[in-house]
Amino acid sequence: MDFTLSEASADLAPLTRRILDDKTTHDPHGTGGFDATAWRALGQAGVLDAALPSSLGGGGFGLPEQCAVLTEIGRAVAAVPYRTSITMAASALAEFGTPELVDRWVLPVLRGERVLAVALSGFTAADGRVSGTQPAVPFAAFAHGFLVAAAGEVFLVDAAAPGVSVRPQQTVDHADAGLLTLSDVPGVSLGDVGEWLRLRGTVGVCAQQLGVVERALELTAAYAAERKQFDHVIGGFQAVRQRLADAYLDVEAVRLTTLQAAWRLTSAVPAAEAVATAKFWAAEAGHRVAHTAVHVHGGVGIDVDHVVHRYFTAAKRLEFELGPATAQLLALGGLLADRG
């Protein structure tokens, strides 16, 4: 495998960074939600459609390029629904939906005018009508439509349809989430594409976590280089150097395993093991780097007004979304045993 970023990824990353640096807004106490201004700016700049098929007016690229965008979103801790709306929903509709569905649902998303959310557990379906509940659905309160998995199929559901209810919920980083309840809601089937969505969504979380821990480490290393104790910068203390070195290795592990998983998913080769490996590292390293950032910052590390707090809570939320690292190891062991 070649880990060199594609030319498109190399172009998309700095463009996304410039837009988010200019447009992203943050509440000092970590309140998330949905940054509509940044979302529209990404659409107007062509970032949202760049890594989608050329049939949609995109650049004809795919998941690796989307991961480059997601990494920048993680670095900025930006409240934009790129992973759910583009990496998962729009990509699925472009791949498995009809032209009519694309025109109605995808094109407005690419302009930054609409939001799509994804919920892949807790639902049942009969005769094309979906019922059930899933908590903590990202960007649910702002979504115009949902992709939900039920009875071995994935259905597109209009958020405005009768029987759709969204109740706001609070996550560890105060980002938007909602309790989605569907009561006999009509849906349009995209077929048995639930695993396709899950794998892409998992890699998307890993890419976003990469951006979070990468920037958290940069901030922590800069702080260690200037903060003094006993007339010496703390970055010169052996214990601090070891923590930063371990964090660097963790960040690079997330980077390499995420790139490998994205490459395998787009190369028509078995990818489940690579995705499970990336998932493990993003959860485990996310936990370690987040805590290293807080510990090295000392007292200011637990101050909710300090920038590092934003990265700590973002890393923890993504860690919780991925699940505990032990579960990832068990899942990976099961995959390897099946192969053996």
Residue frames as qw, qx, qy, qz and C-alpha x, y, z in Angstrom:
[[0.000, 0.886, 0.463, 0.000, 0.00, 0.00, 0.00],
 [0.379, 0.343, -0.011, 0.860, 1.18, 3.52, -0.83],
 [0.273, -0.672, -0.538, 0.431, 0.52, 5.91, 2.08],
 [0.190, -0.069, 0.162, 0.966, 1.20, 9.00, -0.04],
 [0.310, 0.590, 0.481, -0.569, -1.82, 11.30, -0.09],
 [0.482, 0.546, 0.561, 0.394, -3.49, 11.81, -3.44],
 [0.216, 0.187, 0.121, 0.951, -3.18, 15.19, -5.12],
 [0.349, -0.605, -0.430, -0.572, -6.87, 15.79, -4.41],
 [0.665, -0.598, -0.398, 0.205, -6.38, 15.09, -0.70],
 [0.534, -0.165, -0.086, 0.825, -3.37, 17.39, -0.61],
 [0.004, 0.336, 0.251, 0.908, -5.51, 20.16, -2.14],
 [0.483, -0.608, -0.499, -0.385, -8.68, 19.55, -0.13],
 [0.634, -0.439, -0.461, 0.438, -7.01, 19.54, 3.28],
 [0.298, -0.149, -0.127, 0.934, -5.56, 23.08, 3.22],
 [0.208, -0.355, -0.390, -0.824, -8.69, 24.47, 1.54],
 [0.587, -0.564, -0.563, -0.144, -10.87, 22.94, 4.25],
 [0.559, -0.352, -0.380, 0.647, -8.51, 24.22, 6.95],
 [0.134, 0.086, 0.059, 0.986, -8.62, 27.78, 5.63],
 [0.387, -0.461, -0.458, -0.654, -12.42, 27.80, 5.45],
 [0.661, -0.538, -0.521, 0.054, -12.87, 26.35, 8.93],
 [0.477, -0.190, -0.278, 0.812, -10.27, 28.65, 10.45],
 [0.020, -0.155, -0.146, -0.977, -12.19, 31.59, 9.01],
 [0.496, -0.318, -0.395, -0.705, -15.78, 30.45, 9.53],
 [0.605, -0.307, -0.726, 0.113, -15.91, 28.09, 12.51],
 [0.282, -0.617, 0.215, -0.703, -17.35, 29.52, 15.70],
 [0.553, -0.128, -0.779, 0.266, -17.05, 28.02, 19.18],
 [0.525, -0.772, -0.104, -0.342, -18.87, 28.62, 22.39],
 [0.093, 0.651, -0.642, 0.395, -16.21, 29.03, 25.11],
 [0.562, -0.282, 0.651, -0.426, -17.92, 26.35, 27.18],
 [0.159, -0.165, 0.947, 0.226, -17.95, 23.75, 24.43],
 [0.593, 0.435, 0.487, -0.471, -21.55, 24.00, 23.28],
 [0.308, -0.051, 0.761, 0.568, -21.75, 22.34, 19.90],
 [0.504, 0.600, 0.352, -0.512, -24.82, 22.06, 17.73],
 [0.667, 0.455, 0.470, 0.356, -24.64, 22.84, 14.03],
 [0.196, -0.566, 0.165, 0.784, -22.45, 25.54, 12.49],
 [0.587, 0.664, 0.462, -0.031, -24.61, 26.48, 9.51],
 [0.168, 0.926, -0.220, -0.255, -22.24, 29.24, 8.41],
 [0.256, -0.530, 0.768, 0.252, -19.26, 26.90, 8.11],
 [0.594, 0.232, 0.769, 0.029, -21.43, 24.24, 6.43],
 [0.501, 0.821, 0.243, -0.126, -22.61, 26.67, 3.74],
 [0.018, 0.855, -0.449, -0.260, -19.06, 27.95, 3.25],
 [0.447, -0.258, 0.831, 0.206, -17.83, 24.40, 2.62],
 [0.588, 0.515, 0.624, 0.001, -20.60, 23.93, 0.08],
 [0.325, 0.926, 0.020, -0.192, -19.90, 27.20, -1.71],
 [0.120, -0.746, 0.606, 0.248, -16.18, 26.39, -1.92],
 [0.757, 0.355, -0.474, -0.277, -16.86, 23.01, -3.52],
 [0.081, -0.418, 0.857, -0.290, -15.53, 20.99, -0.59],
 [0.664, 0.020, 0.563, -0.491, -18.77, 19.07, -0.05],
 [0.867, 0.422, 0.111, -0.242, -19.01, 17.71, -3.58],
 [0.191, 0.754, -0.610, -0.151, -15.29, 17.40, -4.35],
 [0.123, -0.321, 0.938, -0.052, -14.92, 13.82, -3.13],
 [0.668, 0.295, 0.567, -0.381, -18.15, 12.52, -4.68],
 [0.610, 0.241, 0.656, 0.375, -18.74, 10.95, -8.12],
 [0.095, -0.150, 0.338, 0.924, -18.44, 13.11, -11.21],
 [0.101, -0.472, -0.777, -0.403, -22.05, 12.18, -12.04],
 [0.273, -0.792, -0.492, 0.235, -23.03, 14.50, -9.17],
 [0.201, 0.928, -0.040, 0.311, -20.79, 17.25, -10.41],
 [0.649, -0.712, 0.235, 0.130, -18.08, 16.17, -7.98],
 [0.059, 0.771, -0.600, -0.204, -14.41, 15.57, -8.53],
 [0.866, 0.228, -0.414, -0.167, -14.82, 11.83, -8.93],
 [0.186, 0.431, -0.779, 0.416, -12.82, 11.04, -5.81],
 [0.725, -0.335, -0.563, -0.215, -13.84, 8.96, -2.82],
 [0.729, -0.640, -0.239, 0.034, -13.30, 7.89, 0.78],
 [0.692, -0.131, -0.129, 0.698, -9.56, 8.70, 1.11],
 [0.150, 0.394, 0.106, 0.901, -10.23, 12.26, 0.00],
 [0.506, -0.680, -0.301, -0.437, -13.24, 12.47, 2.31],
 [0.778, -0.439, -0.282, 0.350, -10.97, 11.36, 5.16],
 [0.449, 0.162, -0.057, 0.877, -8.67, 14.30, 4.39],
 [0.231, -0.566, -0.180, -0.771, -11.63, 16.64, 4.87],
 [0.732, -0.574, -0.336, -0.149, -12.76, 14.86, 8.03],
 [0.708, -0.157, -0.285, 0.626, -9.30, 15.14, 9.55],
 [0.158, 0.294, -0.023, 0.942, -9.44, 18.90, 9.10],
 [0.514, -0.580, -0.296, -0.558, -12.93, 18.99, 10.61],
 [0.800, -0.428, -0.360, 0.219, -11.50, 17.15, 13.61],
 [0.521, 0.066, -0.183, 0.831, -8.59, 19.59, 13.88],
 [0.101, -0.354, -0.053, -0.928, -11.03, 22.50, 13.96],
 [0.039, 0.314, 0.844, -0.433, -13.58, 20.65, 16.13],
 [0.267, 0.049, -0.249, -0.930, -16.10, 22.04, 13.68],
 [0.452, 0.265, 0.724, -0.448, -19.80, 21.30, 14.18],
 [0.506, 0.413, -0.366, -0.662, -20.50, 20.32, 10.58],
 [0.829, 0.007, 0.488, -0.273, -22.23, 17.07, 9.51],
 [0.374, 0.591, -0.610, -0.372, -19.77, 16.04, 6.79],
 [0.100, -0.214, 0.971, -0.038, -19.40, 12.46, 8.02],
 [0.428, 0.346, 0.768, -0.327, -23.12, 11.72, 8.17],
 [0.492, 0.706, 0.161, -0.484, -24.26, 13.85, 5.23],
 [0.431, 0.714, -0.467, -0.294, -21.41, 13.24, 2.76],
 [0.012, 0.427, -0.904, 0.001, -19.27, 10.24, 3.73],
 [0.290, 0.141, 0.921, -0.220, -22.31, 8.12, 4.57],
 [0.465, 0.566, 0.543, -0.410, -25.67, 9.40, 3.28],
 [0.424, 0.750, -0.186, -0.473, -24.79, 11.27, 0.08],
 [0.037, 0.458, -0.850, -0.256, -22.27, 8.61, -0.92],
 [0.351, 0.159, 0.914, -0.131, -24.87, 5.87, -0.39],
 [0.498, 0.666, 0.361, -0.423, -27.53, 7.73, -2.35],
 [0.290, 0.709, -0.464, -0.444, -25.08, 8.38, -5.18],
 [0.035, -0.311, 0.939, 0.142, -24.14, 4.68, -5.25],
 [0.081, 0.224, 0.970, -0.049, -27.51, 3.01, -4.67],
 [0.269, 0.566, 0.462, -0.628, -30.21, 5.67, -5.13],
 [0.487, 0.620, 0.551, 0.273, -32.22, 6.72, -8.16],
 [0.307, 0.300, 0.141, 0.892, -31.57, 9.97, -10.07],
 [0.321, -0.723, -0.338, -0.510, -34.76, 11.35, -8.55],
 [0.706, -0.633, -0.235, 0.212, -33.49, 10.70, -5.02],
 [0.609, -0.060, 0.021, 0.790, -30.16, 12.30, -5.86],
 [0.087, 0.521, 0.253, 0.810, -31.83, 15.42, -7.25],
 [0.472, -0.739, -0.294, -0.380, -34.11, 15.81, -4.26],
 [0.757, -0.643, -0.076, 0.091, -31.78, 14.87, -1.42],
 [0.786, -0.146, 0.072, 0.596, -28.13, 14.99, -2.43],
 [0.397, 0.540, 0.170, 0.723, -27.78, 18.15, -4.49],
 [0.281, -0.874, -0.072, -0.390, -29.14, 20.48, -1.76],
 [0.801, -0.545, 0.041, 0.246, -26.69, 18.87, 0.68],
 [0.723, 0.144, 0.150, 0.659, -23.78, 19.58, -1.66],
 [0.131, 0.707, 0.117, 0.685, -24.74, 23.26, -1.65],
 [0.237, 0.034, -0.600, 0.764, -24.67, 23.30, 2.14],
 [0.415, -0.270, -0.117, -0.861, -28.43, 23.86, 2.30],
 [0.859, -0.283, -0.150, -0.401, -29.55, 20.59, 3.87],
 [0.182, -0.499, 0.804, -0.266, -28.39, 17.95, 6.35],
 [0.846, -0.034, -0.453, -0.279, -28.75, 14.17, 6.27],
 [0.403, -0.529, 0.657, -0.354, -28.35, 12.01, 9.37],
 [0.627, 0.170, -0.745, -0.151, -27.82, 8.27, 9.78],
 [0.582, -0.359, 0.537, -0.494, -29.24, 5.82, 12.33],
 [0.539, 0.308, -0.746, -0.242, -28.31, 2.16, 11.89],
 [0.258, -0.067, -0.926, 0.267, -29.76, 0.36, 14.91],
 [0.145, 0.227, 0.632, -0.727, -32.99, -0.01, 16.84],
 [0.507, 0.304, -0.076, -0.803, -35.49, -0.08, 13.95],
 [0.459, 0.183, 0.868, 0.054, -37.86, -2.58, 12.37],
 [0.301, 0.300, -0.341, -0.838, -39.66, -2.44, 9.03],
 [0.406, 0.309, 0.859, -0.041, -42.77, -3.96, 7.49],
 [0.402, 0.710, 0.548, 0.183, -44.19, -3.18, 4.05],
 [0.413, 0.502, 0.098, 0.754, -41.78, -0.29, 3.64],
 [0.325, -0.825, -0.043, -0.460, -42.79, 1.43, 6.86],
 [0.546, 0.236, -0.582, 0.554, -40.23, 1.89, 9.62],
 [0.561, -0.765, -0.083, -0.307, -40.60, 2.00, 13.40],
 [0.823, -0.161, -0.304, 0.452, -38.17, 2.12, 16.29],
 [0.252, -0.966, 0.060, -0.028, -35.86, 4.33, 18.31],
 [0.784, 0.138, -0.192, 0.574, -32.17, 5.20, 18.36],
 [0.346, -0.897, -0.100, 0.258, -30.55, 7.57, 20.86],
 [0.389, -0.674, 0.325, 0.537, -27.67, 10.00, 20.30],
 [0.667, 0.511, 0.419, 0.343, -28.09, 10.34, 16.53],
 [0.371, -0.331, 0.096, 0.862, -25.57, 13.00, 15.42],
 [0.071, 0.120, -0.268, -0.953, -27.12, 16.17, 13.96],
 [0.036, 0.442, 0.893, 0.074, -30.60, 14.72, 14.31],
 [0.041, 0.710, 0.443, -0.547, -32.19, 18.03, 15.32],
 [0.122, 0.645, -0.252, -0.711, -30.98, 19.69, 12.10],
 [0.257, -0.046, 0.877, 0.404, -31.54, 16.80, 9.70],
 [0.535, 0.274, -0.148, -0.786, -33.95, 17.05, 6.78],
 [0.889, 0.129, -0.320, -0.301, -33.79, 13.31, 6.17],
 [0.536, -0.514, 0.656, -0.136, -32.49, 10.12, 7.76],
 [0.644, 0.264, -0.695, -0.178, -30.97, 6.89, 6.51],
 [0.610, -0.384, 0.534, -0.443, -32.13, 4.16, 8.88],
 [0.306, 0.233, -0.912, -0.146, -31.33, 0.44, 8.89],
 [0.641, -0.047, 0.495, -0.585, -34.16, -2.01, 9.51],
 [0.868, 0.212, 0.397, -0.208, -34.95, -5.61, 8.56],
 [0.719, -0.030, 0.508, 0.473, -31.77, -6.01, 6.51],
 [0.400, 0.665, 0.358, 0.519, -32.38, -2.88, 4.44],
 [0.249, -0.297, -0.168, 0.907, -31.57, 0.82, 4.62],
 [0.135, 0.768, 0.604, 0.165, -34.44, 3.26, 4.21],
 [0.170, 0.174, 0.002, 0.970, -34.47, 6.96, 3.42],
 [0.177, -0.694, -0.678, 0.164, -36.97, 8.73, 5.66],
 [0.085, 0.641, 0.128, 0.752, -38.16, 12.32, 5.34],
 [0.232, -0.084, -0.603, 0.758, -37.75, 14.18, 8.64],
 [0.327, 0.000, 0.061, -0.943, -40.99, 16.05, 7.92],
 [0.493, -0.164, -0.763, -0.386, -43.05, 12.86, 7.56],
 [0.675, -0.489, 0.070, -0.548, -45.77, 12.10, 10.11],
 [0.965, -0.235, -0.112, 0.015, -44.51, 9.79, 12.82],
 [0.660, 0.316, -0.296, 0.615, -40.97, 11.22, 12.97],
 [0.448, -0.886, -0.067, -0.096, -39.93, 12.58, 16.36],
 [0.627, 0.333, -0.362, 0.605, -36.56, 14.00, 17.42],
 [0.519, -0.844, -0.131, -0.032, -35.84, 14.88, 21.04],
 [0.287, 0.782, -0.440, 0.336, -32.57, 16.76, 21.78],
 [0.889, -0.393, -0.137, 0.192, -29.97, 14.99, 23.91],
 [0.079, -0.927, 0.364, -0.044, -26.73, 16.19, 25.47],
 [0.911, 0.188, -0.251, 0.269, -23.39, 14.53, 24.73],
 [0.704, -0.449, -0.131, 0.534, -20.11, 14.83, 26.61],
 [0.377, -0.071, 0.171, 0.907, -18.93, 17.66, 24.36],
 [0.247, 0.584, 0.358, -0.685, -22.38, 19.27, 24.06],
 [0.057, 0.143, -0.665, -0.731, -22.46, 18.50, 20.31],
 [0.658, 0.066, -0.055, -0.748, -25.82, 18.03, 18.67],
 [0.110, 0.004, -0.992, -0.060, -27.49, 14.67, 19.17],
 [0.574, -0.078, 0.046, -0.814, -31.07, 13.54, 19.28],
 [0.412, 0.071, 0.885, -0.205, -33.32, 10.66, 20.26],
 [0.372, 0.170, -0.526, -0.746, -34.86, 9.62, 16.94],
 [0.437, 0.184, 0.819, -0.324, -38.21, 7.86, 17.12],
 [0.313, 0.108, -0.593, -0.734, -40.07, 6.58, 14.06],
 [0.472, 0.192, 0.725, -0.464, -43.66, 5.37, 14.27],
 [0.588, 0.465, 0.659, 0.063, -44.80, 3.56, 11.13],
 [0.102, 0.779, -0.182, -0.592, -43.02, 6.04, 8.86],
 [0.846, 0.506, 0.161, 0.035, -42.85, 5.37, 5.10],
 [0.345, -0.684, 0.480, 0.428, -39.33, 4.96, 3.74],
 [0.711, 0.627, -0.255, -0.189, -37.60, 4.45, 0.40],
 [0.890, -0.294, 0.299, 0.177, -35.41, 1.35, 0.39],
 [0.230, 0.803, -0.514, -0.194, -31.81, 1.52, -0.85],
 [0.857, 0.195, -0.476, -0.025, -31.36, -2.22, -0.37],
 [0.867, -0.447, -0.100, 0.195, -29.05, -4.19, 1.89],
 [0.489, 0.631, -0.203, 0.567, -26.34, -1.55, 2.30],
 [0.571, -0.811, -0.019, -0.124, -26.16, -1.33, 6.09],
 [0.828, -0.326, 0.141, 0.435, -22.67, -2.87, 6.35],
 [0.520, 0.495, 0.183, 0.671, -21.45, -0.63, 3.53],
 [0.151, -0.859, -0.064, -0.484, -22.59, 2.39, 5.53],
 [0.744, -0.665, 0.025, 0.062, -21.20, 1.11, 8.83],
 [0.811, -0.041, 0.117, 0.571, -17.72, 0.51, 7.46],
 [0.329, 0.590, 0.131, 0.726, -17.55, 3.93, 5.82],
 [0.374, -0.844, -0.090, -0.373, -18.95, 5.64, 8.89],
 [0.825, -0.505, 0.009, 0.255, -16.43, 3.93, 11.15],
 [0.666, 0.156, 0.118, 0.720, -13.50, 5.02, 8.98],
 [0.046, 0.757, 0.172, 0.629, -14.98, 8.52, 8.98],
 [0.604, -0.791, -0.052, -0.084, -14.99, 8.60, 12.79],
 [0.827, -0.243, 0.087, 0.500, -11.36, 7.43, 12.80],
 [0.463, 0.457, 0.164, 0.742, -10.36, 10.19, 10.36],
 [0.227, -0.841, -0.118, -0.477, -12.11, 12.80, 12.47],
 [0.768, -0.626, 0.000, 0.136, -10.43, 11.46, 15.61],
 [0.750, 0.122, 0.072, 0.646, -7.08, 11.72, 13.83],
 [0.169, 0.678, 0.088, 0.710, -7.60, 15.45, 13.38],
 [0.540, -0.795, -0.076, -0.266, -8.64, 15.90, 17.00],
 [0.834, -0.467, 0.067, 0.286, -5.66, 14.08, 18.54],
 [0.654, 0.337, 0.098, 0.670, -3.19, 15.52, 16.03],
 [0.010, 0.750, 0.028, 0.661, -4.15, 19.09, 16.95],
 [0.691, -0.711, -0.034, -0.127, -4.36, 18.25, 20.67],
 [0.857, -0.181, 0.035, 0.481, -0.79, 16.96, 20.54],
 [0.425, 0.528, 0.067, 0.732, 0.41, 20.08, 18.70],
 [0.298, -0.814, -0.038, -0.497, -1.16, 22.32, 21.35],
 [0.826, -0.560, 0.005, 0.057, 0.31, 20.22, 24.15],
 [0.793, 0.078, 0.028, 0.603, 3.82, 20.15, 22.68],
 [0.199, 0.664, 0.035, 0.720, 3.73, 23.95, 22.23],
 [0.533, -0.779, -0.016, -0.329, 2.59, 24.41, 25.82],
 [0.897, -0.355, 0.013, 0.264, 5.32, 22.09, 27.13],
 [0.660, 0.329, 0.029, 0.675, 7.91, 24.11, 25.23],
 [0.059, 0.625, -0.040, 0.777, 7.02, 27.36, 26.98],
 [0.664, -0.675, -0.111, -0.303, 5.61, 26.44, 30.41],
 [0.367, 0.491, -0.633, 0.474, 8.29, 26.61, 33.11],
 [0.775, -0.610, -0.105, -0.126, 8.65, 24.94, 36.48],
 [0.735, -0.536, 0.180, 0.375, 11.75, 25.42, 38.64],
 [0.024, 0.788, -0.343, -0.510, 13.17, 27.70, 35.91],
 [0.177, -0.180, 0.866, 0.431, 13.03, 24.90, 33.33],
 [0.608, 0.121, -0.301, -0.725, 10.50, 24.32, 30.56],
 [0.749, -0.136, 0.553, -0.339, 8.46, 21.25, 31.40],
 [0.856, 0.470, -0.136, -0.169, 9.13, 19.82, 27.95],
 [0.318, 0.631, -0.679, 0.200, 12.66, 19.15, 29.16],
 [0.558, -0.343, 0.643, -0.397, 11.47, 16.81, 31.94],
 [0.030, 0.184, -0.954, -0.237, 11.87, 13.14, 31.09],
 [0.283, 0.354, 0.841, -0.296, 8.36, 12.17, 32.17],
 [0.413, 0.683, 0.150, -0.584, 6.79, 14.85, 29.96],
 [0.215, 0.527, -0.659, -0.492, 9.01, 13.91, 27.00],
 [0.112, -0.002, 0.992, 0.055, 7.93, 10.30, 27.34],
 [0.376, 0.534, 0.629, -0.422, 4.25, 11.21, 27.44],
 [0.378, 0.711, -0.143, -0.575, 4.61, 13.37, 24.32],
 [0.088, 0.393, -0.844, -0.354, 6.60, 10.68, 22.51],
 [0.237, 0.215, 0.940, -0.114, 3.95, 8.07, 23.30],
 [0.397, 0.660, 0.371, -0.520, 1.25, 10.45, 22.12],
 [0.259, 0.614, -0.485, -0.566, 3.11, 11.01, 18.85],
 [0.020, -0.126, 0.971, 0.201, 3.24, 7.26, 18.23],
 [0.309, 0.442, 0.772, -0.336, -0.48, 7.02, 19.01],
 [0.378, 0.694, 0.031, -0.612, -1.34, 9.77, 16.53],
 [0.219, 0.485, -0.709, -0.463, 0.72, 8.11, 13.81],
 [0.169, 0.079, 0.982, -0.030, -0.93, 4.75, 14.54],
 [0.402, 0.602, 0.513, -0.461, -4.35, 6.33, 14.04],
 [0.307, 0.684, -0.299, -0.591, -3.15, 7.96, 10.82],
 [0.099, 0.352, -0.867, -0.337, -1.69, 4.82, 9.25],
 [0.207, 0.219, 0.946, -0.120, -4.49, 2.45, 10.22],
 [0.391, 0.648, 0.354, -0.549, -7.14, 4.92, 9.05],
 [0.296, 0.618, -0.469, -0.557, -5.42, 5.40, 5.69],
 [0.022, -0.156, 0.970, 0.183, -5.09, 1.65, 5.27],
 [0.311, 0.407, 0.802, -0.307, -8.77, 1.07, 6.07],
 [0.397, 0.701, 0.082, -0.587, -9.91, 3.81, 3.67],
 [0.186, 0.514, -0.695, -0.466, -7.64, 2.47, 0.92],
 [0.117, 0.019, 0.992, 0.048, -8.90, -1.10, 1.32],
 [0.376, 0.526, 0.616, -0.451, -12.53, -0.02, 1.31],
 [0.442, 0.749, -0.058, -0.491, -12.03, 1.69, -2.04],
 [0.111, 0.559, -0.758, -0.318, -9.80, -0.98, -3.60],
 [0.864, 0.088, -0.270, -0.416, -12.22, -3.92, -3.82],
 [0.490, 0.215, -0.796, 0.283, -10.21, -5.97, -1.30],
 [0.589, -0.556, -0.583, 0.064, -11.37, -7.35, 2.08],
 [0.108, 0.586, -0.189, 0.781, -11.49, -4.43, 4.51],
 [0.656, -0.649, -0.270, -0.273, -13.30, -5.54, 7.68],
 [0.798, -0.307, -0.227, 0.466, -10.08, -6.37, 9.57],
 [0.394, 0.249, -0.021, 0.885, -8.44, -3.09, 8.57],
 [0.294, -0.637, -0.190, -0.687, -11.51, -1.12, 9.69],
 [0.774, -0.572, -0.272, -0.009, -11.56, -2.96, 13.03],
 [0.708, -0.091, -0.163, 0.682, -7.86, -2.20, 13.52],
 [0.133, 0.425, 0.061, 0.893, -8.36, 1.49, 12.75],
 [0.528, -0.654, -0.289, -0.458, -11.35, 1.53, 15.08],
 [0.800, -0.415, -0.294, 0.318, -9.25, 0.08, 17.90],
 [0.538, 0.026, -0.096, 0.837, -6.46, 2.62, 17.49],
 [0.076, -0.537, -0.180, -0.821, -8.81, 5.60, 17.17],
 [0.649, -0.656, -0.279, -0.264, -10.58, 4.62, 20.40],
 [0.816, -0.367, -0.189, 0.406, -7.49, 3.64, 22.38],
 [0.490, 0.126, 0.005, 0.862, -5.20, 6.40, 21.16],
 [0.158, -0.671, -0.258, -0.677, -7.98, 8.95, 21.41],
 [0.687, -0.684, -0.245, -0.024, -8.30, 8.13, 25.09],
 [0.755, -0.280, -0.078, 0.588, -4.55, 8.27, 25.78],
 [0.360, 0.311, 0.128, 0.870, -3.79, 11.45, 23.82],
 [0.290, -0.749, -0.290, -0.521, -6.79, 13.28, 25.30],
 [0.711, -0.675, -0.161, 0.110, -5.61, 12.50, 28.82],
 [0.683, -0.047, 0.016, 0.729, -2.00, 13.34, 27.99],
 [0.145, 0.583, 0.197, 0.775, -3.12, 16.76, 26.76],
 [0.490, -0.784, -0.185, -0.333, -4.96, 17.45, 30.00],
 [0.818, -0.469, -0.105, 0.317, -2.21, 16.10, 32.28],
 [0.601, 0.120, 0.049, 0.788, 0.61, 18.04, 30.63],
 [0.020, -0.651, -0.183, -0.737, -1.43, 21.24, 30.70],
 [0.228, -0.064, -0.668, 0.705, -1.91, 20.76, 34.43],
 [0.120, 0.457, 0.585, -0.659, -4.51, 23.00, 36.06],
 [0.342, 0.418, -0.177, -0.823, -5.49, 24.77, 32.85],
 [0.164, 0.066, -0.908, -0.379, -6.16, 21.37, 31.30],
 [0.074, -0.456, -0.877, 0.136, -9.35, 21.04, 33.31],
 [0.115, 0.462, 0.183, -0.860, -10.48, 24.62, 32.68],
 [0.496, 0.540, 0.678, 0.059, -13.50, 24.50, 30.37],
 [0.228, 0.928, 0.032, -0.293, -12.55, 27.95, 29.05],
 [0.247, -0.601, 0.632, 0.423, -9.21, 26.68, 27.74],
 [0.602, 0.453, -0.429, -0.498, -8.89, 25.48, 24.16],
 [0.164, 0.275, -0.947, 0.006, -7.51, 22.08, 25.20],
 [0.440, 0.134, 0.709, -0.535, -10.79, 21.27, 26.92],
 [0.672, 0.457, -0.065, -0.579, -12.53, 21.35, 23.54],
 [0.512, 0.437, -0.718, -0.174, -10.16, 18.71, 22.18],
 [0.119, -0.157, 0.909, -0.367, -10.42, 16.57, 25.27],
 [0.569, 0.265, 0.535, -0.565, -14.20, 16.37, 25.09],
 [0.659, 0.510, -0.293, -0.468, -14.20, 15.89, 21.30],
 [0.308, 0.384, -0.871, -0.012, -11.76, 12.99, 21.61],
 [0.266, -0.005, 0.852, -0.452, -13.84, 11.42, 24.38],
 [0.668, 0.363, 0.225, -0.610, -17.06, 11.69, 22.40],
 [0.638, 0.486, -0.508, -0.313, -15.51, 10.02, 19.37],
 [0.077, 0.289, -0.929, 0.217, -13.98, 7.36, 21.63],
 [0.470, 0.146, 0.676, -0.548, -17.44, 6.64, 23.07],
 [0.691, 0.466, -0.076, -0.548, -18.91, 6.54, 19.58],
 [0.477, 0.448, -0.744, -0.136, -16.34, 3.95, 18.50],
 [0.914, -0.318, -0.188, -0.169, -16.82, 1.87, 21.62],
 [0.578, -0.706, 0.407, 0.054, -14.30, 0.52, 24.15],
 [0.277, 0.656, -0.673, -0.199, -10.96, -0.60, 22.76],
 [0.375, -0.194, 0.896, -0.139, -11.25, -4.05, 24.35],
 [0.696, 0.437, 0.471, -0.321, -14.38, -4.71, 22.29],
 [0.516, 0.749, -0.307, -0.281, -12.49, -3.76, 19.13],
 [0.025, -0.516, 0.856, 0.027, -9.74, -6.25, 19.95],
 [0.539, 0.082, 0.803, -0.242, -12.28, -9.01, 20.53],
 [0.672, 0.631, 0.181, -0.343, -14.02, -8.20, 17.25],
 [0.348, 0.732, -0.553, -0.192, -10.70, -8.19, 15.42],
 [0.264, -0.326, 0.904, -0.087, -9.75, -11.50, 17.03],
 [0.671, 0.319, 0.598, -0.301, -13.01, -12.98, 15.83],
 [0.599, 0.732, -0.139, -0.295, -12.34, -11.83, 12.27],
 [0.137, 0.634, -0.758, -0.071, -8.86, -13.33, 12.34],
 [0.465, -0.102, 0.855, -0.207, -10.20, -16.59, 13.78],
 [0.729, 0.501, 0.322, -0.338, -12.79, -16.81, 11.01],
 [0.486, 0.740, -0.419, -0.202, -10.04, -16.42, 8.43],
 [0.098, -0.496, 0.860, -0.071, -7.90, -19.05, 10.10]]
